[in-house]
């Protein structure tokens, strides 16, 4: 009987020791898990802060880009408002033919030898000249094109384009804004289409 009691006591002590060891193991694992959760929470907080900072930077960059595009649009439109004393391009001036000069020198449109007086062909070369006016003949190679390269300057192009479209098509400024894309190439065309899509250039 005594031996059985001793054995039972020993078994109980062994079990208690095992339970104590298991308890310590559980406590250790619980502590380790708590530390992992703390690290995860810290990482999540840092990640959230980084994301917020990235969003703020992106919004700031977008704001600056929109401001730059708006400024370019204003500058682009302001290029059409020219001072009254702005001189026309030399190429356009060279292509003008004055009717007044024709009146002063009628031989420009007459044969070298005049037909006899009363001849039926005498009236064939007569030009009736009324009020003095200027005829502008654009050169076939004067079609202005702008591709947006660094070596090109927008203002001379706009002056040439305005003179060309007024002379050939009779466009006003609104028609010029609507039809300008026909004369743009490369990055200049992409930039202009983006501005029109964002409605940064008014139609007025």
C-alpha positions in Angstrom: 0.0 0.0 0.0 2.8 2.3 0.9 4.5 1.6 -2.3 1.4 2.4 -4.3 1.1 5.7 -2.5 4.7 6.6 -3.2 4.2 5.7 -6.9 1.1 7.7 -7.1 2.8 10.6 -5.5 5.7 10.4 -7.9 3.4 10.2 -10.9 1.5 13.2 -9.6 4.8 15.2 -9.2 5.9 14.2 -12.7 2.6 15.3 -14.1 2.8 18.6 -12.2 6.3 19.2 -13.5 5.1 18.5 -17.0 2.2 20.8 -16.6 4.5 23.5 -15.3 6.8 23.0 -18.2 3.9 23.3 -20.6 2.7 26.4 -18.9 6.1 28.0 -19.2 6.2 27.0 -22.9 2.8 28.5 -23.5 3.8 31.7 -21.7 7.0 31.9 -23.8 5.0 31.3 -27.0 2.4 33.9 -26.0 5.1 36.4 -25.3 6.8 35.7 -28.6 3.4 36.1 -30.4 2.7 39.4 -28.6 6.1 40.7 -29.7 5.4 39.6 -33.3 2.0 41.4 -33.2 3.7 44.5 -31.9 6.2 44.4 -34.7 3.4 43.9 -37.2 1.5 46.8 -35.8 4.6 49.0 -35.9 5.2 48.0 -39.6 1.6 48.7 -40.5 1.8 52.2 -38.9 5.0 53.0 -40.7 3.5 51.7 -44.0 0.4 53.8 -43.5 2.6 56.9 -42.9 4.7 56.1 -46.0 1.5 55.7 -48.2 0.1 59.0 -46.9 3.4 60.8 -47.6 3.5 59.3 -51.1 -0.1 60.5 -51.8 0.7 64.0 -50.6 3.8 64.1 -52.8 1.8 62.8 -55.8 -0.9 65.4 -55.3 1.7 68.2 -55.0 3.4 67.1 -58.2 0.0 66.9 -60.0 -0.8 70.4 -58.7 2.5 71.7 -60.0 2.0 70.0 -63.4 -1.5 71.5 -63.7 -0.2 75.0 -62.9 2.5 74.6 -65.5 0.0 73.5 -68.1 -2.3 76.4 -67.3 0.6 78.8 -67.5 1.7 77.4 -70.9 -1.9 77.6 -72.1 -2.1 81.3 -71.1 1.2 82.0 -72.8 0.1 80.1 -75.9 -3.1 82.1 -76.1 -1.4 85.4 -75.3 0.9 84.9 -78.3 -2.2 85.7 -80.5 -2.6 89.1 -79.0 0.0 91.2 -80.8 0.8 94.9 -80.5 -0.6 97.1 -83.3 2.9 98.1 -84.4 4.1 94.5 -84.8 5.7 94.1 -88.2 4.7 91.4 -90.6 7.2 88.6 -91.3 9.6 89.5 -94.1 8.6 86.5 -96.2 5.0 87.7 -96.2 6.0 91.2 -97.1 8.1 89.9 -100.0 5.1 88.0 -101.4 2.8 91.1 -101.6 2.0 92.5 -105.0 0.5 96.0 -104.9 -2.1 96.9 -107.4 -1.0 100.5 -107.1 2.3 99.5 -108.7 0.3 98.0 -111.6 -1.5 101.3 -112.1 1.8 103.1 -112.3 3.3 100.6 -114.7 0.5 99.3 -117.0 3.0 97.4 -119.1 3.1 94.7 -116.5 -0.1 93.3 -118.0 0.2 94.6 -121.5 2.2 93.3 -124.6 5.4 95.0 -125.6 4.0 96.2 -128.9 0.6 98.0 -128.6 -2.1 96.9 -131.0 -3.4 99.4 -133.6 -6.0 101.9 -132.4 -9.5 100.4 -132.9 -8.3 96.9 -133.1 -10.6 94.3 -131.5 -7.7 93.0 -129.4 -7.0 96.4 -127.9 -9.5 96.0 -125.1 -8.2 92.5 -124.3 -5.3 93.8 -122.3 -7.2 96.6 -120.6 -7.4 96.2 -116.8 -10.0 98.2 -114.9 -8.5 99.4 -111.7 -10.7 100.8 -109.0 -9.7 101.5 -105.4 -6.1 100.6 -104.5 -5.9 97.2 -102.7 -3.2 94.7 -101.9 -3.1 91.1 -103.2 -1.2 88.7 -101.1 0.1 85.6 -102.9 1.4 83.0 -100.4 4.4 80.9 -101.5 3.6 77.2 -102.0 6.4 76.3 -99.6 5.3 78.7 -96.9 3.1 76.2 -95.0 4.1 76.7 -91.4 4.7 73.6 -89.3 5.6 73.4 -85.6 6.9 70.1 -84.0 7.9 71.4 -80.6 11.6 70.8 -80.7 13.9 73.0 -78.5 15.3 74.8 -81.5 11.9 76.1 -82.6 10.3 79.2 -81.2 6.5 79.3 -80.8 6.0 83.1 -81.4 7.5 83.3 -84.9 5.5 80.1 -85.8 2.3 81.7 -84.5 2.9 84.9 -86.6 3.5 82.9 -89.7 0.5 80.6 -89.1 -1.8 83.6 -88.5 -0.7 85.3 -91.7 -0.9 82.1 -93.7 -4.4 81.1 -92.5 -5.8 84.7 -92.8 -4.4 85.0 -96.3 -5.3 81.5 -97.6 -8.5 80.6 -95.6 -9.6 83.9 -94.2 -9.6 82.4 -90.6 -10.3 84.4 -87.5 -8.7 83.7 -84.1 -11.4 81.2 -83.1 -11.1 79.3 -86.3 -7.3 79.3 -85.9 -7.5 77.8 -82.4 -9.9 75.1 -83.6 -7.8 74.3 -86.7 -4.3 74.7 -85.3 -3.7 71.0 -84.8 -3.4 70.6 -88.6 -0.1 72.5 -88.4 1.4 70.7 -85.4 3.6 67.6 -85.3 5.3 65.4 -82.7 5.3 66.5 -79.1 3.7 69.9 -80.0 0.6 68.1 -81.3 0.4 65.8 -78.3 0.7 68.8 -76.0 -1.9 70.8 -77.8 -4.4 67.9 -77.8 -3.9 67.4 -74.1 -4.6 71.1 -73.5 -7.8 71.0 -75.5 -8.9 67.8 -73.8 -8.4 69.4 -70.4 -10.1 72.6 -71.7 -7.1 74.8 -70.6 -7.4 77.0 -73.8 -10.8 78.8 -74.0 -12.6 78.8 -77.4 -13.1 82.5 -77.2 
